[in-house]
Amino acid sequence: MLEVTEDAALAAYQDAARAAITEIHARWRDAIFVGGSGLYVSSVLYVFRFPPRDPGLRARLEKTHLARSVPFPDFLDTAIRMLCRGKSCEDLLFGDGARPMRLPNSKAGWFAGAVRRAQKIDPDFRRITPHDLRHTAASLAVSAGANVKALQRMLGHASAAMTLDTYADLFDDDLDTVAAALSNARRSSIVTIAEHPRYLEAPQTAFSEQPDLGSSLDR
């Protein structure tokens, strides 16, 4: 269990998880994975070798300082407008607009207090961190039909490959679902054309008498 101020790295998780599995097997027990993203689980099950960490490269990939589009549902519009009052387009949305908000204390900060209040209302509400909300937002976006590129823009990833590596398990890979979607698309695009009953009484052939449309119009 990590605190919100602790660094979470895939390589460190791999080492810790494999050590735990070895210890469990030494007691003649089976190790069972519960939860986690596909990337983290795969790092334990398969041969993943990680190069030494390069803080400079990580900063260039993650903090590109490019504009990021972040959609929000309309029920937040009033709250967002209140936060924008008295601020310019260059100011930060949260806090005083000039300085980024400090990370909340993991045990006594405002976020921990909000979690405790939620747990009083719902005893089954589990302990979460601010970063968990980012994963929740990604999950909800995929459930709403967001594609990989849209999710990449929302999360600010350097590439769509990074987004897929992190959230591949959220995207439905069921081919039956794809087939059903194609059938629904065809069904919704079918257009039925109503014809005059006169022309539906008997099938026309190359030798049957064709209706005299000109004389009908003259009358």
Backbone as ProteinMPNN parsed JSONL, in Angstrom:
{"seq_chain_A": "MLEVTEDAALAAYQDAARAAITEIHARWRDAIFVGGSGLYVSSVLYVFRFPPRDPGLRARLEKTHLARSVPFPDFLDTAIRMLCRGKSCEDLLFGDGARPMRLPNSKAGWFAGAVRRAQKIDPDFRRITPHDLRHTAASLAVSAGANVKALQRMLGHASAAMTLDTYADLFDDDLDTVAAALSNARRSSIVTIAEHPRYLEAPQTAFSEQPDLGSSLDR", "coords_chain_A": {"N_chain_A": [[0.855, -1.186, 0.0], [0.69, 2.119, -0.997], [1.391, 5.495, -0.047], [-0.045, 8.675, -1.022], [1.999, 10.431, -1.509], [4.148, 8.897, -2.165], [6.351, 7.456, -4.598], [5.254, 5.731, -7.48], [6.255, 3.116, -9.373], [6.549, 1.05, -12.233], [8.596, -0.847, -12.551], [9.494, -1.149, -9.904], [7.206, -2.198, -8.765], [7.065, -4.628, -10.139], [9.344, -5.999, -9.136], [8.667, -6.141, -6.38], [6.24, -7.574, -6.459], [6.984, -10.023, -7.623], [8.769, -10.932, -5.681], [6.976, -11.28, -3.575], [5.387, -13.322, -4.626], [7.251, -15.392, -4.818], [7.747, -15.786, -2.097], [5.223, -16.651, -1.247], [4.933, -19.031, -2.725], [6.955, -20.463, -1.527], [5.785, -21.237, 0.783], [4.165, -23.182, -0.086], [1.77, -22.379, -1.286], [-0.735, -20.915, -3.451], [-0.444, -18.037, -5.491], [-2.623, -15.318, -6.073], [-3.756, -12.95, -8.34], [-5.458, -9.914, -7.912], [-7.373, -7.479, -9.288], [-5.89, -4.418, -10.628], [-4.093, -2.98, -13.45], [-3.805, -4.135, -16.877], [-1.19, -3.824, -17.793], [0.427, -3.772, -15.476], [-0.077, -6.313, -14.389], [0.859, -7.915, -16.503], [3.561, -7.313, -16.413], [4.479, -8.845, -14.363], [3.832, -11.449, -15.052], [5.095, -11.897, -17.481], [8.215, -11.558, -19.362], [9.483, -8.682, -18.744], [11.775, -6.2, -19.204], [13.239, -3.41, -17.777], [14.719, -0.314, -18.606], [17.263, 1.767, -16.983], [15.999, 4.436, -14.92], [15.258, 7.63, -16.262], [15.066, 10.718, -15.339], [15.027, 13.144, -16.777], [14.18, 12.445, -19.39], [11.661, 11.406, -18.744], [10.392, 13.718, -17.826], [10.29, 15.208, -20.191], [8.576, 13.647, -21.726], [6.189, 13.489, -20.235], [5.555, 16.055, -19.325], [4.919, 18.087, -21.424], [4.135, 20.652, -21.724], [2.216, 21.452, -23.476], [-0.972, 22.519, -24.77], [-3.885, 21.147, -23.287], [-6.862, 19.399, -23.8], [-9.593, 19.142, -21.759], [-12.471, 17.602, -21.158], [-15.585, 18.285, -19.48], [-18.525, 17.325, -17.656], [-21.802, 18.837, -18.07], [-23.067, 19.356, -15.628], [-21.175, 20.356, -13.962], [-20.755, 22.895, -14.717], [-21.632, 25.318, -13.446], [-20.085, 25.348, -11.072], [-17.5, 25.453, -12.179], [-17.568, 27.924, -13.459], [-17.756, 29.63, -11.253], [-15.238, 29.242, -10.125], [-13.705, 30.453, -12.056], [-14.124, 33.145, -11.81], [-12.858, 36.428, -11.636], [-10.373, 35.734, -12.594], [-7.784, 35.481, -15.063], [-7.343, 34.155, -18.429], [-4.912, 32.966, -18.335], [-4.445, 32.236, -15.76], [-4.275, 29.787, -13.093], [-6.832, 27.356, -12.619], [-7.693, 26.281, -10.145], [-7.28, 27.11, -6.649], [-5.419, 30.094, -5.788], [-4.925, 30.993, -8.295], [-2.389, 31.728, -9.087], [-0.44, 30.123, -7.9], [0.245, 26.621, -7.908], [-1.964, 24.273, -6.326], [-1.059, 22.759, -3.265], [-0.086, 19.35, -2.671], [-2.435, 17.41, -0.895], [-2.24, 16.476, 2.572], [-1.739, 13.056, 3.236], [-3.094, 11.871, 5.327], [-4.303, 13.779, 6.948], [-5.245, 15.75, 5.323], [-7.394, 17.744, 3.105], [-8.456, 16.04, 1.142], [-8.296, 13.475, 2.26], [-10.046, 13.9, 4.366], [-12.441, 14.228, 2.964], [-12.74, 11.668, 1.935], [-13.095, 10.206, 4.288], [-15.553, 11.258, 5.165], [-17.201, 10.342, 3.147], [-16.993, 7.623, 3.617], [-18.306, 7.395, 6.033], [-20.915, 7.758, 5.248], [-21.222, 5.719, 3.4], [-20.301, 2.678, 4.278], [-18.98, 0.795, 2.718], [-17.406, 2.17, 1.021], [-14.306, 2.44, -0.425], [-10.834, 3.124, 0.46], [-9.34, 5.724, -1.295], [-7.141, 7.483, -3.57], [-6.087, 10.742, -4.817], [-5.017, 10.251, -7.375], [-6.332, 7.967, -8.107], [-8.754, 8.95, -8.965], [-8.174, 9.952, -11.443], [-7.822, 7.613, -12.927], [-10.421, 6.702, -12.687], [-11.81, 8.653, -14.143], [-10.783, 8.121, -16.689], [-11.799, 5.541, -17.086], [-14.585, 6.028, -17.06], [-14.751, 7.646, -19.312], [-14.067, 5.878, -21.379], [-16.174, 4.078, -21.12], [-18.198, 5.731, -21.95], [-17.762, 5.804, -24.611], [-15.441, 6.947, -25.642], [-12.679, 7.195, -27.874], [-9.28, 5.93, -28.383], [-7.52, 8.032, -29.101], [-8.918, 10.314, -28.283], [-8.974, 9.858, -25.532], [-6.244, 9.926, -25.015], [-5.664, 12.652, -25.497], [-7.188, 13.809, -23.474], [-5.952, 12.864, -21.135], [-3.403, 13.748, -21.466], [-1.256, 12.26, -22.408], [1.878, 11.384, -23.988], [1.714, 9.854, -26.276], [-0.578, 7.785, -28.166], [0.039, 5.148, -27.842], [1.09, 4.986, -25.264], [-1.218, 5.485, -23.804], [-2.77, 3.232, -24.501], [-1.134, 1.199, -23.45], [-1.512, 1.631, -20.77], [-4.283, 1.571, -20.32], [-5.38, -0.549, -21.709], [-6.925, -2.71, -20.9], [-9.411, -1.677, -20.503], [-10.7, -1.327, -22.885], [-13.052, -2.842, -24.973], [-12.579, -6.04, -26.255], [-14.151, -7.895, -27.449], [-15.165, -9.743, -30.109], [-17.726, -10.465, -30.849], [-19.213, -8.347, -29.891], [-18.342, -6.344, -31.603], [-19.4, -7.307, -34.025], [-22.134, -7.163, -33.456], [-22.392, -4.399, -33.196], [-21.892, -3.581, -35.835], [-24.113, -4.718, -37.098], [-26.18, -3.276, -35.89], [-25.56, -0.728, -36.839], [-26.018, -1.055, -39.59], [-28.749, -1.662, -39.517], [-29.843, 0.701, -38.571], [-29.393, 2.374, -40.681], [-30.922, 1.576, -42.814], [-33.263, 2.424, -45.258], [-36.642, 2.614, -45.901], [-38.609, 2.632, -48.769], [-41.655, 3.799, -49.764], [-43.98, 2.683, -52.149], [-46.423, 3.352, -54.742], [-49.505, 1.596, -54.478], [-50.487, 0.645, -56.904], [-48.315, -0.108, -58.436], [-47.411, -2.285, -57.17], [-48.986, -4.481, -57.473], [-48.446, -6.633, -59.191], [-45.495, -8.396, -60.178], [-43.188, -6.851, -62.38], [-42.087, -7.696, -65.659], [-39.71, -8.155, -68.315], [-41.313, -8.336, -70.516], [-43.822, -7.564, -69.817], [-46.679, -5.423, -69.753], [-46.015, -2.037, -69.47], [-46.896, 0.627, -67.246], [-48.677, 3.475, -68.469], [-47.346, 6.255, -67.92], [-47.339, 8.801, -68.937], [-49.923, 9.244, -70.056], [-51.4, 9.077, -67.753], [-50.605, 11.288, -66.372], [-51.539, 13.232, -68.08], [-54.262, 13.041, -67.78]], "CA_chain_A": [[0.0, 0.0, 0.0], [1.488, 3.336, -1.111], [0.775, 6.778, 0.263], [-0.147, 9.5, -2.226], [3.255, 11.147, -1.705], [5.169, 7.944, -2.565], [6.488, 7.247, -6.032], [4.78, 4.435, -7.969], [6.977, 2.771, -10.591], [6.223, -0.297, -12.69], [9.731, -1.729, -12.268], [9.493, -1.45, -8.471], [6.065, -3.098, -8.537], [7.436, -5.94, -10.652], [10.258, -6.633, -8.179], [7.96, -6.431, -5.131], [5.24, -8.612, -6.697], [7.658, -11.309, -7.829], [9.289, -11.36, -4.386], [5.835, -11.767, -2.801], [4.983, -14.609, -5.201], [8.255, -16.375, -4.399], [7.528, -16.077, -0.677], [3.983, -17.424, -1.139], [5.207, -20.369, -3.226], [7.802, -21.155, -0.557], [4.874, -21.788, 1.799], [3.313, -24.141, -0.779], [0.475, -21.757, -1.522], [-0.89, -20.302, -4.772], [-0.617, -16.579, -5.514], [-3.769, -14.903, -6.888], [-3.818, -11.523, -8.636], [-6.798, -9.326, -7.811], [-7.37, -6.084, -9.717], [-4.687, -3.924, -11.291], [-4.199, -2.826, -14.899], [-3.189, -5.2, -17.654], [0.252, -3.602, -17.9], [1.077, -4.18, -14.231], [-0.162, -7.776, -14.284], [1.741, -8.49, -17.521], [4.959, -7.132, -16.005], [4.813, -9.929, -13.435], [3.654, -12.744, -15.705], [5.957, -12.04, -18.647], [9.578, -11.031, -19.213], [9.597, -7.256, -19.018], [13.016, -5.633, -18.691], [13.119, -1.961, -17.779], [15.999, 0.403, -18.577], [17.376, 2.677, -15.82], [15.108, 5.601, -14.984], [15.853, 8.87, -16.761], [14.119, 11.788, -14.964], [14.93, 14.149, -17.83], [13.32, 11.91, -20.447], [10.302, 11.319, -18.21], [9.831, 15.069, -17.789], [9.981, 15.636, -21.564], [7.441, 12.89, -22.239], [4.968, 13.715, -19.471], [5.298, 17.481, -19.143], [5.247, 18.71, -22.694], [3.696, 22.053, -21.649], [1.286, 21.736, -24.561], [-2.359, 22.681, -24.342], [-4.602, 19.888, -23.113], [-8.316, 19.528, -23.776], [-10.173, 18.336, -20.69], [-13.923, 17.774, -21.148], [-16.255, 18.083, -18.195], [-19.983, 17.26, -17.855], [-22.443, 20.138, -17.9], [-23.508, 19.63, -14.264], [-20.089, 21.059, -13.272], [-20.569, 24.208, -15.346], [-21.781, 26.403, -12.47], [-18.918, 25.343, -10.185], [-16.337, 25.901, -12.946], [-17.71, 29.36, -13.68], [-17.433, 30.298, -10.003], [-13.788, 29.197, -9.962], [-13.091, 31.325, -13.056], [-14.386, 34.559, -11.508], [-11.718, 37.235, -11.224], [-9.12, 35.167, -13.089], [-7.566, 35.601, -16.497], [-7.219, 32.859, -19.097], [-3.581, 32.437, -18.046], [-4.373, 31.828, -14.354], [-4.664, 28.422, -12.75], [-8.25, 27.29, -12.271], [-7.88, 26.01, -8.718], [-6.428, 27.906, -5.764], [-5.439, 31.547, -5.993], [-4.707, 31.285, -9.703], [-0.972, 31.985, -9.361], [0.397, 29.006, -7.435], [-0.458, 25.325, -7.902], [-2.365, 23.807, -5.011], [-0.155, 21.766, -2.702], [-0.668, 18.034, -2.467], [-3.012, 17.305, 0.442], [-1.667, 15.482, 3.468], [-2.409, 11.791, 2.969], [-3.884, 11.433, 6.473], [-5.053, 14.863, 7.586], [-5.566, 16.776, 4.344], [-8.794, 17.908, 2.722], [-8.935, 14.894, 0.383], [-8.505, 12.383, 3.214], [-11.269, 14.22, 5.089], [-13.574, 13.946, 2.082], [-12.886, 10.21, 1.863], [-13.668, 9.748, 5.56], [-16.974, 11.621, 5.192], [-17.883, 9.41, 2.246], [-17.028, 6.305, 4.255], [-19.339, 7.43, 7.07], [-22.198, 7.595, 4.564], [-21.206, 4.392, 2.769], [-19.218, 1.897, 4.897], [-18.265, 0.002, 1.718], [-16.573, 3.061, 0.207], [-12.922, 2.073, -0.129], [-9.857, 4.202, 0.523], [-8.853, 6.095, -2.618], [-6.19, 8.585, -3.647], [-6.424, 11.636, -5.94], [-4.653, 9.652, -8.658], [-7.387, 7.003, -8.456], [-9.814, 9.668, -9.677], [-7.738, 10.042, -12.848], [-8.168, 6.331, -13.539], [-11.881, 6.654, -12.76], [-12.209, 9.499, -15.273], [-10.458, 7.38, -17.914], [-12.748, 4.435, -17.202], [-15.887, 6.575, -17.439], [-14.66, 8.136, -20.689], [-14.119, 4.711, -22.271], [-17.544, 3.561, -21.058], [-19.049, 6.645, -22.706], [-17.479, 5.649, -26.03], [-14.255, 7.686, -26.079], [-11.659, 6.378, -28.525], [-7.949, 6.017, -27.778], [-6.938, 9.361, -29.329], [-9.604, 11.269, -27.409], [-8.505, 9.599, -24.177], [-4.869, 10.42, -24.957], [-5.707, 14.12, -25.364], [-7.741, 14.162, -22.166], [-5.008, 12.536, -20.08], [-2.131, 14.423, -21.701], [-0.179, 11.317, -22.704], [2.704, 11.769, -25.13], [1.32, 9.09, -27.45], [-1.705, 6.873, -27.965], [0.597, 3.874, -27.371], [1.174, 5.077, -23.805], [-2.585, 5.349, -23.303], [-3.171, 1.833, -24.65], [-0.368, 0.381, -22.508], [-2.031, 1.831, -19.415], [-5.716, 1.326, -20.183], [-5.819, -1.516, -22.719], [-7.935, -3.627, -20.362], [-10.722, -1.017, -20.474], [-11.314, -1.351, -24.208], [-13.699, -4.121, -25.229], [-11.992, -6.772, -27.367], [-15.079, -8.966, -27.797], [-15.528, -9.636, -31.52], [-19.187, -10.539, -30.963], [-19.703, -6.988, -29.687], [-18.077, -5.618, -32.846], [-20.376, -7.771, -35.019], [-23.439, -6.605, -33.088], [-22.371, -2.969, -33.512], [-22.039, -3.446, -37.281], [-25.505, -5.019, -37.432], [-27.002, -2.139, -35.46], [-25.301, 0.395, -37.75], [-26.728, -1.329, -40.836], [-30.179, -1.596, -39.273], [-30.256, 2.096, -38.399], [-29.218, 3.124, -41.93], [-31.843, 1.078, -43.841], [-34.355, 3.354, -45.59], [-37.758, 1.951, -46.587], [-39.244, 3.526, -49.744], [-43.046, 3.4, -50.01], [-44.384, 2.841, -53.544], [-47.869, 3.375, -54.96], [-50.029, 0.217, -54.563], [-50.73, 0.261, -58.307], [-47.129, -0.714, -59.002], [-47.038, -3.42, -56.34], [-49.967, -5.54, -57.65], [-47.835, -7.796, -59.84], [-44.113, -8.096, -60.555], [-42.991, -6.48, -63.769], [-41.072, -8.443, -66.389], [-39.255, -7.431, -69.503], [-42.322, -8.418, -71.568], [-45.133, -7.15, -69.329], [-47.098, -4.093, -70.181], [-45.612, -1.009, -68.528], [-47.931, 1.652, -67.076], [-48.532, 4.663, -69.292], [-47.269, 7.378, -66.981], [-47.651, 10.051, -69.624], [-51.358, 9.436, -70.154], [-51.922, 9.3, -66.425], [-50.357, 12.678, -65.988], [-52.39, 14.088, -68.899], [-55.613, 13.03, -67.224]], "C_chain_A": [[0.895, 1.241, 0.0], [0.685, 4.538, -0.651], [0.784, 7.63, -0.997], [1.15, 10.247, -2.507], [4.375, 10.22, -2.158], [5.153, 7.731, -4.073], [6.019, 5.845, -6.402], [5.444, 4.161, -9.31], [6.699, 1.316, -10.949], [7.347, -1.28, -12.372], [9.774, -2.117, -10.792], [8.354, -2.4, -8.125], [6.41, -4.508, -8.985], [8.323, -6.685, -9.656], [9.521, -7.049, -6.907], [6.96, -7.575, -5.318], [5.89, -9.979, -6.882], [8.252, -11.831, -6.525], [8.169, -11.926, -3.517], [5.377, -13.129, -3.308], [5.953, -15.705, -4.783], [8.05, -16.78, -2.94], [6.275, -16.922, -0.477], [4.203, -18.861, -1.604], [6.074, -21.164, -2.256], [6.976, -21.764, 0.57], [3.887, -22.769, 1.176], [1.875, -23.623, -0.917], [0.459, -21.161, -2.932], [-1.101, -18.807, -4.633], [-1.742, -16.22, -6.472], [-3.715, -13.39, -7.071], [-5.259, -11.046, -8.54], [-6.683, -7.856, -8.211], [-6.061, -5.707, -10.397], [-4.882, -3.824, -12.794], [-3.493, -3.967, -15.604], [-1.685, -5.061, -17.75], [0.971, -4.085, -16.649], [1.049, -5.699, -14.075], [0.794, -8.43, -15.276], [3.21, -8.374, -17.125], [5.415, -8.228, -15.06], [4.782, -11.278, -14.147], [4.652, -12.979, -16.836], [7.317, -11.387, -18.4], [9.595, -9.578, -19.672], [10.899, -6.763, -18.398], [12.96, -4.118, -18.85], [14.496, -1.312, -17.756], [16.066, 1.281, -17.325], [16.494, 3.9, -16.004], [15.885, 6.837, -15.413], [14.867, 9.995, -16.454], [13.946, 12.834, -16.052], [14.02, 13.706, -18.958], [11.88, 11.835, -19.982], [9.633, 12.689, -18.207], [9.445, 15.538, -19.182], [8.754, 14.924, -22.106], [6.136, 13.268, -21.556], [4.591, 15.188, -19.369], [5.71, 18.235, -20.396], [4.884, 20.186, -22.727], [2.832, 22.439, -22.847], [-0.121, 21.864, -24.002], [-3.04, 21.323, -24.277], [-6.092, 20.172, -23.049], [-8.885, 18.582, -22.736], [-11.681, 18.561, -20.682], [-14.479, 17.619, -19.736], [-17.765, 18.106, -18.43], [-20.643, 18.583, -17.486], [-22.9, 20.407, -16.466], [-22.412, 20.311, -13.438], [-19.933, 22.503, -13.762], [-20.649, 25.342, -14.34], [-20.561, 26.496, -11.552], [-17.672, 25.833, -10.909], [-16.388, 27.407, -13.174], [-17.369, 30.146, -12.418], [-15.919, 30.324, -9.763], [-13.079, 30.147, -10.924], [-13.252, 32.81, -12.742], [-13.119, 35.267, -11.026], [-10.377, 36.723, -11.714], [-9.018, 35.375, -14.597], [-7.413, 34.206, -17.103], [-5.866, 32.216, -18.84], [-3.463, 31.93, -16.61], [-4.75, 30.363, -14.192], [-6.112, 28.415, -12.281], [-8.449, 27.153, -10.772], [-6.895, 26.829, -7.885], [-6.519, 29.383, -6.074], [-5.174, 31.945, -7.438], [-3.255, 31.469, -10.076], [-0.088, 30.799, -8.997], [-0.396, 27.704, -7.466], [-0.827, 24.926, -6.475], [-1.397, 22.723, -4.536], [-0.874, 20.422, -2.575], [-1.234, 17.935, -1.058], [-2.28, 16.256, 1.276], [-2.454, 14.185, 3.352], [-3.295, 11.329, 4.117], [-4.752, 12.538, 7.066], [-5.466, 15.957, 6.613], [-7.04, 16.786, 3.967], [-9.318, 16.69, 1.968], [-9.202, 13.707, 1.306], [-9.775, 12.619, 4.022], [-12.509, 13.928, 4.266], [-13.821, 12.443, 1.978], [-13.526, 9.681, 3.144], [-15.149, 10.085, 5.653], [-17.778, 10.694, 4.287], [-18.007, 8.03, 2.877], [-18.037, 6.26, 5.4], [-20.727, 7.216, 6.459], [-22.318, 6.193, 3.974], [-20.041, 3.589, 3.342], [-18.408, 1.078, 3.898], [-17.363, 0.855, 0.826], [-15.107, 2.821, 0.567], [-12.023, 3.298, -0.086], [-9.323, 4.467, -0.877], [-7.874, 7.254, -2.501], [-6.615, 9.523, -4.779], [-6.093, 11.022, -7.295], [-5.669, 8.595, -9.082], [-8.49, 7.681, -9.251], [-9.46, 9.85, -11.155], [-8.083, 8.748, -13.579], [-9.687, 6.189, -13.68], [-12.384, 7.469, -13.945], [-11.93, 8.793, -16.598], [-11.451, 6.256, -18.147], [-14.118, 4.928, -17.65], [-15.886, 7.066, -18.884], [-14.748, 6.985, -21.678], [-15.532, 4.14, -22.293], [-18.503, 4.431, -21.857], [-18.763, 6.597, -24.199], [-16.27, 6.402, -26.534], [-13.263, 6.751, -26.752], [-10.287, 6.662, -27.919], [-7.356, 7.416, -27.932], [-7.593, 10.411, -28.448], [-9.131, 11.105, -25.966], [-7.072, 10.085, -23.991], [-4.835, 11.927, -24.749], [-6.188, 14.522, -23.973], [-6.719, 13.949, -21.047], [-3.646, 13.193, -20.274], [-0.972, 13.477, -21.937], [0.579, 11.746, -23.947], [2.298, 11.045, -26.398], [0.123, 8.214, -27.11], [-1.213, 5.512, -27.479], [0.707, 3.862, -25.846], [-0.21, 4.892, -23.181], [-3.042, 3.894, -23.375], [-2.427, 0.927, -23.68], [-0.965, 0.46, -21.111], [-3.467, 1.357, -19.276], [-6.247, 0.316, -21.192], [-6.934, -2.41, -22.204], [-9.314, -3.002, -20.299], [-11.445, -1.116, -21.809], [-11.813, -2.751, -24.517], [-13.069, -4.797, -26.435], [-12.873, -7.937, -27.794], [-15.529, -8.794, -29.247], [-17.032, -9.75, -31.73], [-19.801, -9.154, -30.782], [-19.495, -6.148, -30.938], [-19.102, -6.0, -33.914], [-21.761, -7.194, -34.734], [-23.507, -5.117, -33.425], [-22.528, -2.732, -35.011], [-23.478, -3.717, -37.715], [-26.419, -3.862, -37.052], [-26.809, -0.944, -36.386], [-26.026, 0.191, -39.073], [-28.221, -1.148, -40.65], [-30.659, -0.147, -39.188], [-30.156, 2.895, -39.693], [-30.142, 2.657, -43.047], [-32.995, 2.066, -44.035], [-35.418, 2.592, -46.377], [-38.471, 2.964, -47.481], [-40.648, 2.999, -50.038], [-43.392, 3.675, -51.479], [-45.91, 2.812, -53.639], [-48.378, 1.942, -55.108], [-50.228, -0.27, -55.991], [-49.547, -0.498, -58.888], [-46.663, -1.913, -58.19], [-47.962, -4.613, -56.547], [-49.351, -6.794, -58.255], [-46.413, -7.438, -60.233], [-44.008, -7.797, -62.039], [-41.917, -7.364, -64.382], [-40.689, -7.645, -67.624], [-40.322, -7.392, -70.58], [-43.697, -7.977, -71.087], [-45.433, -5.734, -69.756], [-46.746, -3.075, -69.107], [-46.722, 0.029, -68.408], [-47.632, 2.884, -67.915], [-48.545, 5.882, -68.386], [-47.652, 8.689, -67.644], [-49.138, 10.293, -69.686], [-51.978, 9.679, -68.799], [-51.753, 10.732, -66.006], [-51.253, 13.611, -66.801], [-53.774, 14.153, -68.313], [-55.648, 13.761, -65.903]], "O_chain_A": [[1.747, 1.404, 0.874], [-0.531, 4.603, -0.833], [1.53, 7.348, -1.935], [1.38, 10.66, -3.644], [5.455, 10.698, -2.506], [4.114, 7.811, -4.729], [6.347, 4.879, -5.714], [5.221, 4.89, -10.277], [6.622, 0.455, -10.072], [7.087, -2.414, -11.971], [10.055, -3.267, -10.457], [8.512, -3.297, -7.296], [6.089, -5.477, -8.298], [8.088, -7.857, -9.363], [9.712, -8.158, -6.406], [6.837, -8.442, -4.453], [5.399, -10.978, -6.357], [8.244, -13.038, -6.282], [8.361, -12.916, -2.81], [5.019, -13.998, -2.513], [5.539, -16.811, -4.436], [8.162, -17.954, -2.588], [6.262, -17.815, 0.37], [3.728, -19.802, -0.968], [5.954, -22.386, -2.166], [7.42, -22.701, 1.234], [2.899, -23.149, 1.804], [0.908, -24.35, -0.69], [1.511, -20.932, -3.529], [-1.847, -18.357, -3.764], [-1.808, -16.763, -7.575], [-3.637, -12.638, -6.099], [-6.172, -11.707, -9.035], [-5.985, -7.081, -7.558], [-5.233, -6.565, -10.702], [-5.74, -4.505, -13.355], [-2.685, -4.678, -15.007], [-0.972, -6.063, -17.786], [2.011, -4.736, -16.745], [2.044, -6.3, -13.672], [1.471, -9.399, -14.932], [4.015, -9.241, -17.465], [6.61, -8.51, -14.966], [5.609, -12.148, -13.875], [5.016, -14.12, -17.121], [7.54, -10.752, -17.369], [9.711, -9.297, -20.865], [11.099, -6.897, -17.191], [12.667, -3.61, -19.932], [15.354, -1.715, -16.97], [15.046, 1.514, -16.677], [16.271, 4.345, -17.13], [17.017, 7.059, -14.985], [13.927, 10.211, -17.219], [12.848, 13.36, -16.239], [13.188, 14.479, -19.435], [10.968, 12.164, -20.741], [8.455, 12.812, -18.541], [8.413, 16.185, -19.359], [7.974, 15.511, -22.856], [5.095, 13.361, -22.207], [3.406, 15.518, -19.33], [6.725, 18.931, -20.416], [5.276, 20.9, -23.65], [2.73, 23.617, -23.191], [-0.421, 21.384, -22.908], [-2.797, 20.455, -25.116], [-6.533, 21.072, -22.334], [-8.69, 17.369, -22.813], [-12.134, 19.617, -20.239], [-13.91, 16.911, -18.906], [-18.241, 18.827, -19.307], [-20.109, 19.353, -16.688], [-23.105, 21.566, -16.105], [-22.68, 20.792, -12.337], [-19.077, 23.24, -13.273], [-19.815, 26.246, -14.372], [-20.062, 27.59, -11.286], [-16.865, 26.555, -10.322], [-15.365, 28.086, -13.09], [-16.759, 31.213, -12.5], [-15.384, 31.311, -9.258], [-11.97, 30.599, -10.64], [-12.581, 33.645, -13.349], [-12.411, 34.784, -10.143], [-9.337, 37.229, -11.291], [-10.022, 35.437, -15.306], [-7.362, 33.207, -16.385], [-5.694, 31.026, -19.104], [-2.485, 31.262, -16.273], [-5.44, 29.779, -15.028], [-6.565, 29.353, -11.626], [-9.289, 27.842, -10.193], [-5.817, 27.191, -8.355], [-7.541, 29.874, -6.554], [-5.199, 33.132, -7.762], [-2.905, 31.379, -11.253], [0.887, 30.501, -9.688], [-1.57, 27.679, -7.096], [-0.087, 25.21, -5.533], [-0.971, 21.873, -5.318], [-2.091, 20.361, -2.398], [-0.567, 18.343, -0.107], [-1.767, 15.272, 0.743], [-3.685, 14.198, 3.367], [-4.164, 10.481, 3.915], [-5.815, 12.265, 7.624], [-5.985, 16.991, 7.035], [-7.827, 15.963, 4.434], [-10.485, 16.329, 2.119], [-10.209, 13.014, 1.159], [-10.501, 11.675, 4.335], [-13.51, 13.44, 4.79], [-14.967, 11.996, 1.937], [-14.396, 8.811, 3.094], [-15.928, 9.283, 6.168], [-18.898, 10.307, 4.619], [-19.015, 7.348, 2.692], [-18.568, 5.193, 5.708], [-21.596, 6.584, 7.06], [-23.374, 5.564, 4.039], [-18.899, 3.796, 2.932], [-17.272, 0.701, 4.188], [-16.644, 0.328, -0.022], [-14.712, 2.979, 1.723], [-12.404, 4.377, -0.539], [-8.901, 3.54, -1.569], [-7.792, 7.917, -1.467], [-7.426, 9.135, -5.62], [-6.815, 11.248, -8.266], [-5.85, 8.35, -10.274], [-9.099, 7.057, -10.12], [-10.343, 9.895, -12.01], [-8.574, 8.775, -14.708], [-10.178, 5.63, -14.66], [-13.279, 7.032, -14.668], [-12.74, 8.856, -17.522], [-11.896, 6.039, -19.274], [-14.745, 4.32, -18.518], [-16.88, 6.928, -19.596], [-15.423, 7.094, -22.702], [-16.035, 3.76, -23.351], [-19.503, 3.94, -22.381], [-19.438, 7.269, -24.979], [-16.076, 6.496, -27.746], [-13.025, 5.643, -26.27], [-10.148, 7.525, -27.052], [-6.752, 7.935, -26.993], [-6.917, 11.297, -27.924], [-8.914, 12.091, -25.262], [-6.723, 10.599, -22.928], [-4.07, 12.427, -23.924], [-5.662, 15.457, -23.37], [-6.629, 14.756, -20.122], [-2.824, 13.2, -19.358], [0.179, 13.84, -21.697], [0.023, 12.381, -24.843], [2.512, 11.562, -27.494], [-0.159, 7.936, -25.944], [-1.941, 4.796, -26.791], [0.445, 2.84, -25.211], [-0.353, 4.225, -22.156], [-3.632, 3.379, -22.425], [-3.012, -0.012, -23.141], [-0.934, -0.513, -20.357], [-3.842, 0.803, -18.242], [-7.439, 0.32, -21.5], [-7.798, -2.828, -22.975], [-10.297, -3.706, -20.067], [-12.67, -1.003, -21.861], [-11.087, -3.731, -24.344], [-13.02, -4.214, -27.518], [-12.391, -8.871, -28.435], [-16.197, -7.815, -29.579], [-17.563, -9.191, -32.689], [-20.79, -8.82, -31.434], [-20.35, -5.341, -31.302], [-19.615, -5.136, -34.625], [-22.474, -6.786, -35.651], [-24.539, -4.624, -33.88], [-23.215, -1.797, -35.422], [-24.005, -3.033, -38.593], [-27.327, -3.508, -37.805], [-27.763, -0.228, -36.69], [-26.587, 1.138, -39.625], [-28.894, -0.562, -41.498], [-31.741, 0.189, -39.67], [-30.754, 3.965, -39.81], [-30.161, 3.262, -44.12], [-33.624, 2.489, -43.064], [-35.116, 1.992, -47.409], [-38.887, 4.025, -47.015], [-40.803, 1.873, -50.51], [-43.131, 4.764, -51.99], [-46.595, 2.317, -52.744], [-47.746, 1.142, -55.799], [-50.145, -1.469, -56.256], [-49.712, -1.4, -59.709], [-45.624, -2.498, -58.495], [-47.786, -5.647, -55.902], [-49.707, -7.906, -57.864], [-46.146, -6.29, -60.589], [-44.675, -8.431, -62.855], [-40.954, -7.739, -63.713], [-41.272, -6.603, -67.925], [-40.276, -6.538, -71.466], [-44.653, -8.008, -71.862], [-44.535, -4.956, -70.077], [-47.139, -3.234, -67.952], [-47.424, 0.285, -69.386], [-46.478, 3.287, -68.056], [-49.594, 6.467, -68.114], [-48.215, 9.579, -67.006], [-49.599, 11.401, -69.409], [-52.969, 10.401, -68.688], [-52.627, 11.324, -65.373], [-51.685, 14.65, -66.301], [-54.407, 15.208, -68.339], [-56.705, 13.859, -65.28]]}, "name": "protein", "num_of_chains": 1, "seq": "MLEVTEDAALAAYQDAARAAITEIHARWRDAIFVGGSGLYVSSVLYVFRFPPRDPGLRARLEKTHLARSVPFPDFLDTAIRMLCRGKSCEDLLFGDGARPMRLPNSKAGWFAGAVRRAQKIDPDFRRITPHDLRHTAASLAVSAGANVKALQRMLGHASAAMTLDTYADLFDDDLDTVAAALSNARRSSIVTIAEHPRYLEAPQTAFSEQPDLGSSLDR"}
